[in-house]
């Protein structure tokens, strides 16, 4: 078991308390098309995943002094959960943005240029799967960030796995 954190709209948390489990809600998905891609990856990589809309997790406790998690005035909760690591698909947070931006995820500047000149060895969608191999070899001049920020996704979370809940209003 491992500790993870999730940030949820308070309405989602309230619904979860009524039904006994936390689950991602498609109507709250910020990037529906990209979330569908992640659902496909979860089906491929997590043996017990049942196809629910993903719940986004943080490996490290989110610092709410940073902005951008929710629009100003939105009521939300920061939830600490304890989950079996086999039920969580970890990925590189920064590289996830290549999926969101519909761009090729290269290991080097040369590979990026080759892809955009039509000389790529793999497809853009195949390159996205690299977000799950955050420890792979990359050209250090292309990717100097050695401190990878990991995120996770999972399906349903039983309320029995919730260890704490903190309430906030976004600034």
C-alpha positions as CSV (number, residue, x, y, z in Angstrom):
1,X,0.0,0.0,0.0
2,X,1.2,3.5,-0.8
3,X,-0.1,7.0,-0.1
4,X,-1.4,9.1,-2.9
5,X,-3.3,12.4,-3.0
6,X,-6.2,13.5,-5.2
7,X,-7.9,16.9,-5.6
8,X,-11.6,16.8,-6.3
9,X,-14.4,19.2,-6.8
10,X,-16.5,19.2,-3.6
11,X,-19.6,18.1,-5.6
12,X,-17.7,14.9,-6.7
13,X,-16.7,14.3,-3.1
14,X,-20.2,14.7,-1.9
15,X,-21.5,12.2,-4.6
16,X,-18.8,9.8,-3.5
17,X,-19.9,9.8,0.1
18,X,-23.5,9.0,-1.0
19,X,-22.4,6.0,-3.1
20,X,-19.5,4.7,-0.9
21,X,-16.7,5.1,-3.4
22,X,-14.8,7.8,-5.3
23,X,-14.8,7.6,-9.0
24,X,-13.8,10.0,-11.8
25,X,-16.7,11.8,-13.4
26,X,-16.7,12.3,-17.1
27,X,-18.6,15.7,-16.9
28,X,-15.7,17.1,-14.8
29,X,-13.0,15.9,-17.2
30,X,-10.9,18.8,-18.3
31,X,-9.6,17.0,-21.5
32,X,-12.2,14.3,-22.5
33,X,-10.4,13.1,-25.6
34,X,-7.1,12.7,-23.9
35,X,-8.7,11.1,-20.8
36,X,-10.1,8.4,-23.2
37,X,-6.5,7.7,-24.4
38,X,-5.5,7.3,-20.7
39,X,-8.5,5.0,-20.1
40,X,-7.2,2.8,-23.0
41,X,-3.8,2.8,-21.4
42,X,-5.2,1.8,-18.0
43,X,-7.1,-1.0,-19.6
44,X,-3.9,-2.3,-21.1
45,X,-1.7,-1.9,-18.0
46,X,-3.8,-2.4,-14.9
47,X,-5.2,-5.9,-14.6
48,X,-8.1,-5.0,-12.2
49,X,-9.2,-1.8,-13.9
50,X,-12.8,-1.8,-15.0
51,X,-12.9,1.1,-17.4
52,X,-14.2,3.9,-15.1
53,X,-13.3,7.5,-15.8
54,X,-9.8,8.0,-14.2
55,X,-9.2,9.6,-10.9
56,X,-6.0,11.6,-11.1
57,X,-3.5,11.1,-8.3
58,X,-0.4,12.8,-7.1
59,X,2.5,10.9,-5.7
60,X,3.5,13.9,-3.6
61,X,1.1,16.0,-1.6
62,X,-0.1,18.9,-3.9
63,X,1.1,22.3,-2.8
64,X,-2.0,24.4,-2.9
65,X,-0.1,27.6,-2.8
66,X,0.4,27.0,-6.6
67,X,-2.4,28.0,-8.8
68,X,-4.1,26.3,-11.6
69,X,-5.8,23.4,-9.9
70,X,-9.3,24.9,-10.0
71,X,-10.9,28.2,-11.1
72,X,-11.2,30.9,-8.5
73,X,-14.1,30.4,-6.1
74,X,-14.5,26.6,-6.7
75,X,-14.9,24.5,-3.6
76,X,-12.7,21.5,-3.6
77,X,-11.1,18.9,-1.4
78,X,-7.6,17.4,-1.1
79,X,-7.9,13.7,-0.3
80,X,-5.2,11.5,1.1
81,X,-5.7,7.8,0.0
82,X,-3.9,4.6,0.6
83,X,-3.9,2.3,-2.5
84,X,-2.3,-0.9,-3.7
85,X,0.4,0.3,-6.2
86,X,-0.9,-2.4,-8.7
87,X,-4.1,-0.4,-9.0
88,X,-2.3,2.9,-10.0
89,X,-0.8,3.7,-13.4
90,X,2.1,6.1,-12.8
91,X,3.2,8.5,-15.5
92,X,5.4,11.6,-15.9
93,X,3.4,14.7,-15.2
94,X,5.4,17.0,-17.6
95,X,5.4,14.5,-20.4
96,X,1.6,14.0,-20.1
97,X,1.4,17.5,-21.6
98,X,2.7,16.1,-24.9
99,X,-0.5,14.0,-25.0
100,X,-2.5,17.1,-24.0
101,X,-0.8,19.2,-26.7
102,X,-1.1,16.4,-29.4
103,X,2.7,16.5,-30.0
104,X,5.4,13.9,-30.4
105,X,7.3,12.9,-27.3
106,X,10.9,12.7,-28.3
107,X,14.0,11.4,-26.4
108,X,16.3,13.9,-28.2
109,X,16.1,17.0,-30.3
110,X,17.2,15.0,-33.4
111,X,14.4,12.5,-32.9
112,X,11.9,15.4,-32.6
113,X,13.2,17.0,-35.8
114,X,13.2,13.6,-37.6
115,X,9.6,13.0,-36.6
116,X,8.4,16.5,-37.8
117,X,10.3,16.0,-41.1
118,X,8.4,12.7,-41.7
119,X,11.4,10.5,-40.9
120,X,10.1,9.2,-37.5
121,X,10.5,5.6,-36.5
122,X,7.4,5.5,-34.3
123,X,4.0,7.2,-34.5
124,X,3.1,10.2,-32.3
125,X,0.7,8.0,-30.3
126,X,3.4,5.4,-29.8
127,X,5.7,8.1,-28.5
128,X,3.1,9.1,-25.9
129,X,3.5,5.7,-24.2
130,X,6.9,6.9,-23.1
131,X,5.2,8.9,-20.3
132,X,5.0,5.5,-18.4
133,X,8.8,5.0,-18.8
134,X,10.0,8.0,-16.8
135,X,13.3,6.4,-16.1
136,X,14.2,5.8,-19.8
137,X,17.4,7.2,-21.3
138,X,17.0,10.7,-22.8
139,X,19.5,13.1,-24.3
140,X,20.4,15.3,-21.3
141,X,20.8,18.4,-23.4
142,X,17.2,17.9,-24.6
143,X,15.7,17.0,-21.2
144,X,17.7,18.4,-18.3
145,X,14.9,17.8,-15.7
146,X,16.2,15.0,-13.5
147,X,13.5,15.4,-10.9
148,X,10.5,13.8,-12.5
149,X,7.1,14.7,-11.1
150,X,4.9,11.6,-11.1
151,X,1.2,11.5,-11.3
152,X,-1.1,8.5,-11.3
153,X,-4.5,7.4,-12.4
154,X,-6.8,4.8,-11.0
155,X,-10.4,3.6,-11.2
156,X,-12.7,3.5,-8.2
157,X,-11.4,4.2,-4.7
158,X,-13.3,2.8,-1.8
159,X,-14.0,5.3,1.0
160,X,-12.3,2.8,3.3
161,X,-9.0,3.8,1.5
162,X,-9.5,7.5,2.3
163,X,-7.3,8.6,5.1
164,X,-8.0,12.3,5.3
165,X,-10.0,15.0,3.6
166,X,-9.3,18.8,3.7
167,X,-11.7,21.4,2.4
168,X,-10.7,24.5,0.4
169,X,-11.9,27.3,-1.8
170,X,-9.7,28.0,-4.8
171,X,-8.2,31.5,-4.9
